[in-house]
Amino acid sequence: METYLNLMLVRFGLIAGAVVVLALVVFAVALSLKRRGRLDQARRYADPAVRAALRAAARRLEDGPARSGRRGGRR
């Protein structure tokens, strides 16, 4: 049981570290875009993708767990 808990702790540490590194990379990219004056242009390009991702997430939450197991099907 102790070995399992150690593995879970290591896994949690790796995931948390990856999230921190990803956040730092995103922050550095945003900072460099802002300094070059291209942050607004990047927002315009990313806005449709973010909206589509939010719509897809809302659709998944709306459908509930009963329909989430179905693959490839659309309404």
C-alpha positions, 0 to 999 in steps of 0.5 A: 500500500505504501508503494502505491501511495508513493507512486500516486504522490510522484504522479501528482507531482509530475502532473502539477509540475507540468501544469506549472511549466505550461502556465509559465510558457503561456505567460512568456509567450503572452508577454513577448507578444505584448511587447511586440504589439501583436497580442491583439492580433493573436487574440483575434486568431485564437478567439474562434478556437476558444469559442468553439472549445467552450461550446463543445465543453458546454455541449458535453456537460449538457448531454450528461454522463449517459451520452458521453460514452457514445463515440463519433456521433453528433446530434 
